[in-house]
C-alpha cells in the first residue's frame, strides 16, 4: 500500500442546518464530519468491523482532541483528510486535517480508538494487520495530548442542563453517539459566554455508554477566556460520569 493510499479525503459542504446564528459551522458538526470520514476510511482499508459477518466487534472512540484555527461558514466547501497514525496493543490512533477550498488548514484533530466485543463489551487486541495502514510520512498531530492529562470534571458548577436520551441520539451501535455528548457539553455553556467567545480547542475523554431513556446532566465550570473550561456529562441515577471534557474559548474579536 502506498503512503497516499493510507489517506482518505472527503469533501463536505456546510449546510444551513449545520451552522449557528453567526453562520459558522458548529463544532459538533465538524466532529460528525471527522467520524464519518473515519468510518469511510476504515471500510476502504478493510477494518469496518461492524460490517463483518457476526457483528461481534466494533470500534469505539475513546479520546478526541480538536484544535480549530478558523471555522468555515454556511455554503463553504471543505475537505477532511484522515489517516491511521499509530497503534499499540489496545489503542489505535487516527489523525485528521480540515482544509478550506483554498487548501488552507482550518483545524487538526487526533483521536484514539479501541475495539470492543459488541456483546461482552470488553476491549479486544488491536489487529497486527493495522500496522500496514499506518501513515509513516506524516508527523503525528499531538498524541501526547490525548493521554497527557485526563480531563477532570468541574469542581465549581457554573451552569448545568439536563436531558433525556431520545431515539434520535442512538447510533448504529445502539447507544448514544459520541457527538451527542459533545453537543450536550456545549449546550450547557451559558449563551452569554458562547456569544462573546468562540470554541477553539476541545479535549474529550469518553468514559461510559448511555442508552435510550437515560436522564443526563451536563455540567460546565467556566474560567476566563483563553483558559480551559471544564465539562462533565453524567447519569444521576448511578452518579456515573459518561464524558469528561476540557475546552478553550477565545474572545471573538481575536478571531480572524
Residue, then its C-alpha position, 0 to 999 in steps of 0.5 A: x500500500x502506498x503512503x497516499x493510499x493510507x489517506x482518505x479525503x472527503x469533501x463536505x459542504x456546510x449546510x444551513x442546518x449545520x451552522x449557528x446564528x453567526x453562520x459558522x459551522x458548529x463544532x459538533x458538526x465538524x466532529x460528525x464530519x471527522x467520524x464519518x470520514x473515519x468510518x469511510x476510511x476504515x471500510x476502504x482499508x478493510x477494518x469496518x468491523x461492524x460490517x463483518x459477518x457476526x457483528x461481534x466487534x466494533x470500534x469505539x472512540x475513546x479520546x478526541x482532541x480538536x484544535x480549530x484555527x478558523x471555522x468555515x461558514x454556511x455554503x463553504x466547501x471543505x475537505x477532511x483528510x484522515x489517516x491511521x497514525x499509530x497503534x499499540x496493543x489496545x489503542x489505535x490512533x487516527x489523525x485528521x486535517x480540515x482544509x478550506x477550498x483554498x487548501x488552507x488548514x482550518x483545524x487538526x484533530x487526533x483521536x484514539x480508538x479501541x475495539x470492543x466485543x459488541x456483546x461482552x463489551x470488553x476491549x479486544x487486541x488491536x489487529x497486527x494487520x493495522x500496522x500496514x495502514x499506518x501513515x509513516x510520512x506524516x508527523x503525528x498531530x499531538x498524541x501526547x495530548x490525548x493521554x497527557x492529562x485526563x480531563x477532570x470534571x468541574x469542581x465549581x458548577x457554573x451552569x448545568x442542563x439536563x436531558x433525556x436520551x431520545x431515539x434520535x441520539x442512538x447510533x448504529x451501535x445502539x447507544x448514544x453517539x459520541x457527538x451527542x455528548x459533545x453537543x450536550x457539553x456545549x449546550x450547557x455553556x451559558x449563551x452569554x459566554x458562547x456569544x462573546x467567545x468562540x470554541x477553539x480547542x476541545x479535549x474529550x475523554x469518553x468514559x461510559x455508554x448511555x442508552x435510550x431513556x437515560x436522564x443526563x446532566x451536563x455540567x460546565x465550570x467556566x474560567x476566563x477566556x483563553x483558559x480551559x473550561x471544564x465539562x462533565x456529562x453524567x447519569x444521576x441515577x448511578x452518579x456515573x460520569x459518561x464524558x469528561x471534557x476540557x475546552x478553550x474559548x477565545x474572545x471573538x474579536x481575536x478571531x480572524 
